[in-house]
């Protein structure tokens, strides 16, 4: 059990905890919440021992093992799987002891070292590490890649896998979902539910907290308050407490006013002086209640678009990907990530873009935003289309050396919406509505926090009065309050929305249909987010089974040589017939798309076109596999 008795904790001149008493029990799953700057990360420093209490008593069992995600970016040439395995310090120590015992030739010591190594889990360490790496969105071929080859976000995933690899009694996670896609997030939830130790997690993801935690600790104004229940339960209980506090405060104010009125009226009268004096003493003894001070809530809204084209966008047989660099080798082909996209975006549509990591969601959105040009096909924008694009990486839209006022001034020069002047005071007022004030307006974007950068990007988007919003992971660095403000603003927005996000609360609140980016195609997803979670868990199960089969490598049962080629030829004929049918169907759909159709008809044809394209791609891959097998048998 972790116990705090009258603990005061300061960080500089700021008091984080003021005479706090609390108890945390073994095995509890705890969500730590509070406004930005309330002291959540400082409380983690107290828990892991890197910060001591200023007053009071803090107790944590000395034998408890702590695991948490290292915040520094790993720089090492070792492979991803070895890096993760090294997170198990006991296993690493046991391996080192075996090497030392072998070097000195002490048989007894070596025997004991091998027993310790086995007890530390060496027999299944590789399998456990690979399962963690795959669960967090990596591929099998990533196992042996050097850590240095991965981007920053992927290296932080490896740091998370390394923390999960370490046996622990208490696991501290500070915003673990920031670098995860929805598929990895769903996997992490299921892993944490099975974790047997005490979990304390800081997160701004409401559904993640609801799914994983059963206790909530709230830090506010130096107080640490414990609530039994997940985040939604905490919100309900706290709202009731705030209401009760305000009601008690108002009743007390009425009582004080009544007493003061009596005192003021009768203090000068001799016959009433004694009663007046008793009321003065009553006022002096009264323990004054504080009003329920509500912090100013952040809110914003998208202005009504000046135009609303319909359809807004039409994509016909569009290939999305990356064109050849200037130093490309002769004969090299462009990198196609998503192929044959045919779809229509109509006015007012609210589309959630789903797909496992690495399938091409961001590439598809960048192509729609015209950050990337289509490699092939036709992308037609409706007349008067105005796109507001929130990039997953702020560097794509922000200049880190410029401050918010400079960003807005440049934007006003390039894009001055109807009804705006672009004068400096107007820009300052606009930035102020997004909580940028004083020195913040002249602070370089490169020195801002992730949340501040995200707010600046939102501010720039709202200024442009878009009619189509393309949002790629807009909540990565937003706190719960700003996420709620974004959700409200999107629901009131009159244009169309295409949203990529791992925030399921936002997806549920905003989107009424979903498109799935998978295996190189984009197609409508027939189901809701719960169906998609089940789909992801099933895909993860298949990946684990594939890994297990690959590790076991059972010998294949060869068929009789005389029958095998015949069977393959029959199968090839069936596949070729199916290919012809799908090609004919695709051509017929292309012909229909060239006709004058209503937006609804276009959408239906495009959906069928995407599904046909996906089936055709799968059929072609199957044909290649069977053809190669037939050639091998023939040789």
WODAVEN-V769927 format. One record per pair of residues at least 6 apart in sequence whose ideal C-beta (glycine too) atoms are under 8 Angstrom apart, sorted by sequence separation. I is the first residue (numbers start at 1). J is the second residue. D is the distance in whole Angstrom. If there is no record, write none. Layout:
BEGIN
I|J|D + I|J|D
END
This chain:
BEGIN
9|15|7 + 10|16|6 + 24|30|6 + 34|40|5 + 45|51|4 + 46|52|8 + 52|58|8 + 85|91|7 + 86|92|5 + 134|140|7 + 203|209|5 + 218|224|7 + 227|233|7 + 266|272|3 + 267|273|7 + 345|351|7 + 355|361|5 + 366|372|4 + 367|373|8 + 391|397|5 + 416|422|5 + 420|426|7 + 431|437|8 + 501|507|6 + 516|522|7 + 525|531|8 + 558|564|8 + 8|15|7 + 9|16|5 + 33|40|8 + 46|53|6 + 76|83|6 + 85|92|8 + 121|128|7 + 164|171|8 + 192|199|6 + 209|216|8 + 217|224|6 + 218|225|5 + 227|234|4 + 266|273|7 + 269|276|8 + 354|361|8 + 367|374|6 + 390|397|8 + 399|406|8 + 490|497|6 + 499|506|7 + 515|522|6 + 516|523|6 + 525|532|7 + 9|17|4 + 32|40|5 + 78|86|8 + 101|109|4 + 102|110|6 + 142|150|8 + 147|155|6 + 150|158|7 + 163|171|7 + 177|185|5 + 180|188|7 + 201|209|7 + 217|225|7 + 229|237|7 + 324|332|6 + 353|361|5 + 389|397|7 + 399|407|7 + 402|410|8 + 412|420|7 + 445|453|6 + 448|456|7 + 461|469|7 + 475|483|5 + 478|486|7 + 499|507|7 + 515|523|7 + 516|524|7 + 527|535|8 + 559|567|7 + 597|605|7 + 8|17|6 + 42|51|7 + 74|83|7 + 101|110|4 + 133|142|7 + 192|201|8 + 217|226|6 + 218|227|7 + 266|275|7 + 267|276|5 + 324|333|8 + 363|372|7 + 370|379|8 + 398|407|7 + 413|422|7 + 490|499|8 + 515|524|6 + 516|525|4 + 593|602|7 + 7|17|6 + 8|18|6 + 133|143|6 + 163|173|8 + 216|226|8 + 217|227|8 + 227|237|6 + 266|276|5 + 324|334|6 + 412|422|4 + 431|441|6 + 514|524|7 + 515|525|6 + 8|19|6 + 9|20|8 + 32|43|7 + 49|60|8 + 101|112|8 + 147|158|6 + 177|188|7 + 201|212|7 + 215|226|7 + 216|227|4 + 227|238|7 + 323|334|5 + 353|364|7 + 368|379|7 + 445|456|7 + 475|486|7 + 499|510|6 + 513|524|7 + 514|525|4 + 7|19|7 + 8|20|8 + 32|44|8 + 46|58|6 + 98|110|7 + 101|113|4 + 176|188|7 + 201|213|7 + 215|227|7 + 322|334|6 + 353|365|7 + 367|379|7 + 440|452|8 + 474|486|7 + 499|511|6 + 593|605|6 + 4|17|8 + 6|19|5 + 7|20|5 + 47|60|7 + 100|113|8 + 130|143|6 + 160|173|8 + 199|212|7 + 215|228|6 + 216|229|6 + 262|275|7 + 263|276|5 + 321|334|6 + 322|335|5 + 409|422|8 + 428|441|6 + 497|510|6 + 514|527|8 + 592|605|5 + 593|606|7 + 6|20|7 + 7|21|7 + 199|213|8 + 214|228|8 + 215|229|7 + 216|230|7 + 262|276|7 + 321|335|5 + 497|511|7 + 514|528|8 + 6|21|6 + 98|113|5 + 214|229|7 + 216|231|6 + 321|336|4 + 322|337|7 + 409|424|7 + 412|427|6 + 514|529|8 + 4|20|5 + 5|21|5 + 97|113|5 + 98|114|6 + 138|154|8 + 160|176|6 + 214|230|6 + 218|234|7 + 263|279|5 + 320|336|7 + 321|337|4 + 436|452|8 + 458|474|7 + 490|506|8 + 516|532|8 + 589|605|6 + 593|609|7 + 4|21|6 + 49|66|8 + 200|217|8 + 213|230|5 + 216|233|7 + 262|279|6 + 263|280|6 + 319|336|5 + 320|337|6 + 321|338|7 + 370|387|8 + 457|474|8 + 4|22|5 + 48|66|6 + 193|211|8 + 212|230|8 + 213|231|7 + 216|234|4 + 320|338|4 + 369|387|6 + 371|389|7 + 409|427|6 + 487|505|7 + 491|509|6 + 514|532|7 + 3|22|8 + 4|23|8 + 47|66|8 + 94|113|7 + 97|116|7 + 98|117|6 + 138|157|7 + 160|179|8 + 189|208|7 + 193|212|7 + 211|230|8 + 319|338|7 + 320|339|8 + 368|387|8 + 405|424|7 + 408|427|4 + 436|455|7 + 487|506|6 + 490|509|8 + 491|510|6 + 589|608|6 + 590|609|7 + 3|23|5 + 48|68|6 + 67|87|8 + 97|117|8 + 137|157|7 + 185|205|8 + 192|212|5 + 210|230|5 + 218|238|7 + 259|279|5 + 263|283|8 + 319|339|5 + 369|389|4 + 371|391|8 + 435|455|7 + 436|456|7 + 454|474|7 + 483|503|7 + 486|506|7 + 490|510|5 + 589|609|5 + 2|23|7 + 3|24|8 + 136|157|5 + 209|230|6 + 210|231|5 + 319|340|7 + 320|341|6 + 338|359|8 + 434|455|5 + 454|475|8 + 469|490|7 + 508|529|6 + 1|23|6 + 2|24|4 + 16|38|8 + 17|39|7 + 94|116|5 + 95|117|6 + 156|178|8 + 157|179|6 + 189|211|5 + 209|231|4 + 210|232|5 + 318|340|8 + 319|341|8 + 338|360|4 + 405|427|6 + 408|430|7 + 434|456|7 + 454|476|7 + 483|505|7 + 487|509|5 + 507|529|6 + 1|24|7 + 16|39|3 + 94|117|4 + 156|179|5 + 157|180|7 + 185|208|7 + 189|212|6 + 259|282|6 + 260|283|7 + 317|340|6 + 318|341|4 + 337|360|4 + 341|364|7 + 345|368|8 + 405|428|7 + 408|431|6 + 436|459|7 + 454|477|5 + 455|478|8 + 483|506|6 + 487|510|6 + 586|609|7 + 589|612|6 + 1|25|6 + 44|68|7 + 136|160|6 + 171|195|6 + 259|283|6 + 317|341|8 + 318|342|7 + 365|389|8 + 434|458|7 + 453|477|7 + 454|478|5 + 469|493|7 + 1|26|6 + 14|39|8 + 94|119|8 + 133|158|8 + 136|161|6 + 154|179|8 + 176|201|7 + 206|231|6 + 317|342|6 + 338|363|6 + 366|391|8 + 371|396|7 + 434|459|4 + 474|499|8 + 504|529|6 + 16|42|5 + 17|43|7 + 91|117|8 + 94|120|4 + 153|179|4 + 171|197|6 + 173|199|7 + 177|203|6 + 206|232|7 + 315|341|5 + 316|342|5 + 337|363|4 + 338|364|5 + 405|431|7 + 433|459|8 + 450|476|7 + 451|477|5 + 469|495|7 + 471|497|7 + 475|501|6 + 586|612|5 + 16|43|7 + 93|120|8 + 95|122|7 + 157|184|7 + 164|191|7 + 170|197|6 + 171|198|7 + 173|200|7 + 174|201|8 + 175|202|6 + 176|203|7 + 256|283|7 + 315|342|6 + 337|364|8 + 404|431|5 + 450|477|3 + 451|478|6 + 455|482|7 + 467|494|8 + 468|495|6 + 469|496|7 + 471|498|7 + 473|500|6 + 474|501|7 + 475|502|8 + 585|612|5 + 586|613|7 + 11|39|7 + 94|122|7 + 133|161|6 + 160|188|8 + 169|197|5 + 170|198|4 + 171|199|5 + 172|200|5 + 173|201|4 + 174|202|5 + 175|203|6 + 177|205|5 + 315|343|5 + 431|459|6 + 434|462|8 + 449|477|7 + 451|479|6 + 454|482|8 + 458|486|7 + 467|495|4 + 468|496|5 + 469|497|5 + 470|498|5 + 471|499|5 + 472|500|5 + 473|501|6 + 475|503|5 + 91|120|4 + 132|161|4 + 168|197|5 + 169|198|7 + 170|199|8 + 171|200|7 + 172|201|8 + 173|202|7 + 175|204|7 + 314|343|8 + 315|344|8 + 338|367|8 + 430|459|7 + 466|495|6 + 467|496|7 + 468|497|8 + 469|498|7 + 471|500|7 + 473|502|7 + 9|39|7 + 90|120|5 + 91|121|6 + 170|200|7 + 173|203|8 + 256|286|7 + 314|344|5 + 362|392|6 + 468|498|7 + 469|499|8 + 471|501|7 + 582|612|6 + 586|616|6 + 11|42|5 + 91|122|6 + 177|208|6 + 255|286|8 + 313|344|7 + 314|345|8 + 451|482|7 + 475|506|6 + 88|120|7 + 129|161|7 + 132|164|5 + 313|345|4 + 404|436|5 + 9|42|7 + 88|121|7 + 132|165|6 + 311|344|5 + 312|345|5 + 430|463|6 + 582|615|6 + 583|616|7 + 9|43|7 + 91|125|6 + 252|286|8 + 311|345|6 + 312|346|7 + 582|616|4 + 311|346|5 + 312|347|6 + 342|377|8 + 19|55|7 + 20|56|8 + 129|165|6 + 252|288|7 + 310|346|6 + 311|347|7 + 341|377|7 + 404|440|7 + 405|441|5 + 9|46|6 + 19|56|7 + 88|125|7 + 128|165|7 + 252|289|5 + 310|347|4 + 340|377|8 + 404|441|5 + 405|442|6 + 579|616|7 + 582|619|6 + 309|347|7 + 403|441|6 + 404|442|8 + 407|445|7 + 7|46|8 + 308|347|5 + 336|375|6 + 403|442|5 + 404|443|7 + 11|51|8 + 85|125|5 + 249|289|5 + 320|360|7 + 403|443|6 + 579|619|5 + 85|126|7 + 248|289|6 + 249|290|7 + 322|363|8 + 334|375|5 + 403|444|6 + 404|445|7 + 578|619|6 + 579|620|7 + 9|51|7 + 249|291|5 + 321|363|6 + 402|444|7 + 403|445|7 + 137|180|7 + 249|292|7 + 320|363|5 + 401|444|6 + 402|445|6 + 420|463|8 + 9|53|6 + 10|54|5 + 85|129|5 + 136|180|7 + 137|181|6 + 245|289|7 + 320|364|5 + 400|444|7 + 401|445|8 + 575|619|6 + 579|623|6 + 2|47|7 + 8|53|7 + 9|54|6 + 81|126|7 + 84|129|4 + 245|290|8 + 246|291|7 + 400|445|5 + 401|446|6 + 7|53|5 + 8|54|5 + 121|167|8 + 137|183|6 + 245|291|8 + 246|292|4 + 320|366|8 + 399|445|7 + 400|446|3 + 417|463|7 + 8|55|4 + 137|184|4 + 245|292|4 + 320|367|4 + 398|445|5 + 417|464|6 + 418|465|8 + 575|622|6 + 576|623|7 + 7|55|7 + 8|56|6 + 81|129|5 + 84|132|6 + 136|184|5 + 415|463|8 + 417|465|4 + 575|623|5 + 4|53|8 + 6|55|7 + 7|56|4 + 81|130|6 + 84|133|6 + 135|184|7 + 243|292|8 + 318|367|7 + 407|456|7 + 411|460|6 + 415|464|5 + 6|56|4 + 7|57|7 + 242|292|5 + 322|372|7 + 323|373|7 + 5|56|6 + 6|57|7 + 7|58|6 + 136|187|7 + 321|372|8 + 394|445|8 + 408|459|7 + 412|463|8 + 572|623|7 + 575|626|6 + 4|56|7 + 5|57|4 + 81|133|6 + 135|187|4 + 136|188|7 + 242|294|7 + 320|372|7 + 323|375|6 + 404|456|5 + 408|460|7 + 411|463|6 + 4|57|8 + 5|58|8 + 80|133|6 + 135|188|7 + 315|368|8 + 407|460|6 + 411|464|7 + 3|57|8 + 4|58|6 + 5|59|8 + 320|374|7 + 321|375|5 + 572|626|5 + 3|58|8 + 4|59|8 + 313|368|7 + 319|374|6 + 320|375|7 + 398|453|6 + 404|459|7 + 408|463|7 + 571|626|5 + 572|627|7 + 3|59|5 + 135|191|7 + 318|374|5 + 319|375|4 + 394|450|8 + 2|59|7 + 319|376|4 + 1|59|8 + 2|60|5 + 80|138|7 + 318|376|7 + 319|377|6 + 398|456|7 + 568|626|6 + 572|630|6 + 2|61|8 + 132|191|8 + 315|374|8 + 317|376|7 + 318|377|4 + 394|453|4 + 398|457|7 + 1|61|7 + 317|377|4 + 318|378|7 + 394|454|7 + 397|457|6 + 316|377|6 + 317|378|7 + 318|379|6 + 568|629|6 + 569|630|7 + 80|142|6 + 81|143|5 + 315|377|7 + 316|378|5 + 568|630|5 + 80|143|6 + 81|144|7 + 315|378|7 + 316|379|8 + 394|457|6 + 397|460|7 + 79|143|7 + 80|144|7 + 83|147|5 + 314|378|8 + 315|379|5 + 316|380|8 + 79|144|5 + 80|145|6 + 314|379|7 + 315|380|8 + 565|630|6 + 568|633|6 + 79|145|7 + 80|146|8 + 313|379|7 + 314|380|4 + 391|457|8 + 79|146|6 + 80|147|6 + 313|380|7 + 390|457|6 + 78|146|7 + 79|147|7 + 313|381|6 + 390|458|7 + 565|633|5 + 77|146|5 + 78|147|6 + 312|381|7 + 313|382|7 + 564|633|5 + 565|634|7 + 76|146|8 + 77|147|7 + 80|150|7 + 312|382|5 + 76|147|5 + 77|148|6 + 311|382|6 + 390|461|6 + 75|147|8 + 76|148|7 + 309|381|8 + 310|382|7 + 313|385|7 + 389|461|7 + 561|633|8 + 74|147|5 + 75|148|6 + 309|382|3 + 312|385|6 + 388|461|4 + 84|158|6 + 87|161|7 + 309|383|5 + 388|462|8 + 83|158|6 + 87|162|3 + 309|384|5 + 86|162|7 + 87|163|6 + 307|383|8 + 308|384|8 + 309|385|6 + 388|464|6 + 84|161|5 + 87|164|8 + 88|165|5 + 89|166|6 + 90|167|7 + 307|384|3 + 80|158|6 + 84|162|5 + 87|165|4 + 88|166|5 + 306|384|8 + 386|464|6 + 388|466|3 + 73|152|6 + 83|162|6 + 87|166|5 + 88|167|7 + 307|386|7 + 386|465|7 + 387|466|6 + 390|469|8 + 85|165|7 + 386|466|5 + 388|468|7 + 390|470|7 + 392|472|4 + 74|155|5 + 84|165|5 + 305|386|7 + 386|467|5 + 387|468|5 + 388|469|5 + 389|470|5 + 390|471|4 + 391|472|6 + 392|473|5 + 73|155|6 + 385|467|7 + 386|468|7 + 387|469|8 + 388|470|7 + 390|472|6 + 73|156|7 + 384|467|7 + 385|468|6 + 387|470|6 + 389|472|8 + 524|607|5 + 74|158|7 + 390|474|5 + 392|476|7 + 523|607|7 + 74|159|6 + 524|610|7 + 69|156|8 + 523|610|4 + 71|159|8 + 522|610|6 + 523|611|5 + 70|159|5 + 521|610|6 + 69|159|5 + 69|160|5 + 523|614|6 + 70|162|7 + 521|613|6 + 69|162|8 + 70|163|7 + 521|614|4 + 69|163|5 + 520|614|8 + 68|163|6 + 519|614|7 + 67|163|5 + 521|617|7 + 67|164|7 + 520|617|6 + 519|617|7 + 67|166|4 + 519|618|7 + 67|167|8 + 65|166|7 + 67|168|4 + 369|470|5 + 65|167|6 + 66|168|6 + 368|470|6 + 65|168|5 + 66|169|7 + 67|170|7 + 68|171|7 + 71|174|8 + 65|169|5 + 66|170|5 + 67|171|5 + 68|172|4 + 69|173|6 + 64|169|4 + 65|170|8 + 66|171|8 + 67|172|7 + 68|173|7 + 69|174|7 + 365|470|5 + 63|169|8 + 64|170|6 + 66|172|7 + 68|174|7 + 366|472|8 + 69|176|7 + 365|472|5 + 61|169|8 + 392|500|8 + 60|170|8 + 362|472|6 + 306|417|7 + 361|472|8 + 306|418|5 + 303|417|8 + 347|467|8 + 47|170|7 + 345|468|7 + 48|172|6 + 47|172|6 + 44|172|5 + 44|174|6 + 368|498|7 + 41|174|6 + 300|433|6 + 365|498|7 + 40|174|8 + 300|434|6 + 365|500|6 + 298|435|6 + 362|500|7 + 361|500|5 + 26|169|7 + 351|496|8 + 353|498|6 + 348|494|7 + 350|496|7 + 351|497|7 + 353|499|7 + 348|495|7 + 349|496|5 + 350|497|5 + 351|498|5 + 352|499|5 + 353|500|5 + 347|495|7 + 348|496|6 + 349|497|7 + 351|499|7 + 352|500|8 + 347|496|6 + 350|499|8 + 352|501|8 + 346|496|7 + 345|496|6 + 47|200|7 + 345|498|7 + 364|517|6 + 312|467|7 + 313|468|7 + 352|507|5 + 44|200|8 + 312|468|5 + 361|517|5 + 360|517|5 + 44|202|7 + 300|458|7 + 309|467|7 + 352|510|8 + 359|517|5 + 364|522|6 + 300|459|8 + 303|462|7 + 306|465|6 + 308|467|6 + 352|511|4 + 359|518|5 + 302|462|6 + 305|465|6 + 307|467|6 + 350|510|6 + 351|511|6 + 354|514|5 + 359|519|7 + 360|520|7 + 41|202|7 + 301|462|8 + 304|465|8 + 305|466|7 + 350|511|5 + 352|513|7 + 353|514|8 + 354|515|7 + 355|516|6 + 359|520|8 + 40|202|5 + 300|462|6 + 303|465|5 + 305|467|4 + 350|512|5 + 351|513|6 + 352|514|4 + 353|515|6 + 354|516|5 + 355|517|4 + 356|518|7 + 29|192|7 + 302|465|8 + 350|513|7 + 351|514|7 + 352|515|7 + 354|517|7 + 355|518|6 + 302|466|8 + 349|513|7 + 351|515|6 + 353|517|6 + 29|195|8 + 302|469|8 + 2|170|8 + 30|198|7 + 32|200|6 + 27|196|6 + 29|198|8 + 30|199|7 + 32|201|7 + 33|202|8 + 27|197|7 + 28|198|6 + 29|199|5 + 30|200|5 + 31|201|6 + 32|202|5 + 26|197|8 + 27|198|6 + 28|199|8 + 30|201|7 + 31|202|8 + 354|525|6 + 26|198|6 + 29|201|8 + 31|203|7 + 182|354|7 + 343|515|7 + 25|198|8 + 183|356|4 + 184|357|6 + 24|198|7 + 183|357|6 + 181|356|7 + 24|200|8 + 33|209|8 + 43|219|7 + 181|357|4 + 352|529|8 + 31|209|4 + 354|532|6 + 40|219|6 + 338|517|6 + 343|522|7 + 39|219|5 + 181|361|8 + 341|521|7 + 356|536|7 + 31|212|8 + 38|219|5 + 43|224|7 + 339|520|5 + 340|521|6 + 341|522|5 + 31|213|4 + 38|220|6 + 338|520|6 + 339|521|7 + 29|212|6 + 30|213|6 + 33|216|6 + 298|481|6 + 312|495|8 + 337|520|7 + 338|521|7 + 356|539|7 + 29|213|5 + 30|214|8 + 31|215|7 + 32|216|8 + 33|217|7 + 34|218|6 + 297|481|7 + 298|482|6 + 312|496|6 + 336|520|8 + 338|522|6 + 29|214|5 + 30|215|5 + 31|216|5 + 32|217|5 + 33|218|5 + 34|219|4 + 35|220|7 + 300|485|6 + 28|214|7 + 29|215|7 + 30|216|7 + 31|217|7 + 33|219|8 + 34|220|6 + 299|485|5 + 308|494|7 + 28|215|5 + 30|217|6 + 32|219|7 + 298|485|5 + 301|488|8 + 302|489|6 + 308|495|7 + 297|485|8 + 301|489|5 + 302|490|8 + 299|488|7 + 300|489|6 + 305|494|6 + 299|489|8 + 302|492|7 + 304|494|6 + 305|495|5 + 24|215|8 + 301|492|6 + 302|493|4 + 302|494|8 + 302|495|8 + 22|217|7 + 2|198|8 + 33|231|7 + 31|230|7 + 31|231|6 + 33|234|7 + 17|219|8 + 20|222|8 + 22|224|6 + 16|219|7 + 20|223|7 + 31|234|8 + 18|222|4 + 20|224|5 + 22|226|6 + 17|222|6 + 18|223|7 + 16|222|7 + 17|223|8 + 15|222|5 + 17|224|6 + 137|356|7 + 139|358|7 + 4|224|7 + 137|357|4 + 137|358|7 + 342|589|8 + 342|593|7 + 346|599|5 + 344|599|6 + 346|603|7 + 344|602|5 + 344|603|5 + 35|295|7 + 343|603|7 + 344|606|6 + 342|605|8 + 343|606|5 + 342|606|5 + 343|607|7 + 342|609|4 + 343|610|7 + 342|610|6 + 340|609|8 + 341|610|7 + 205|475|8 + 340|610|7 + 204|475|7 + 342|613|8 + 178|450|8 + 317|590|7 + 340|613|4 + 204|478|7 + 206|480|7 + 339|613|7 + 204|479|5 + 204|480|5 + 206|483|8 + 316|593|6 + 340|617|8 + 339|617|7 + 204|483|6 + 311|599|5 + 314|602|7 + 310|599|6 + 311|602|7 + 315|606|8 + 207|503|8 + 179|476|8 + 205|502|8 + 206|503|8 + 207|504|4 + 178|476|6 + 205|503|6 + 207|505|5 + 178|477|7 + 206|505|5 + 205|505|8 + 185|502|5 + 182|501|8 + 182|502|4 + 181|502|6 + 180|502|6 + 182|504|7 + 177|502|6 + 186|533|5 + 190|537|7 + 187|536|7 + 182|532|8 + 186|536|5 + 187|537|8 + 186|537|6 + 183|536|5 + 187|540|6 + 182|536|7 + 186|540|8 + 183|539|7 + 183|540|8 + 135|540|6 + 134|540|8 + 140|547|7 + 134|543|6 + 134|544|7 + 140|550|8 + 131|544|6 + 134|547|7 + 36|451|7 + 131|547|7 + 130|547|6 + 127|551|7 + 36|479|5 + 35|479|7 + 35|481|7 + 33|480|8
END
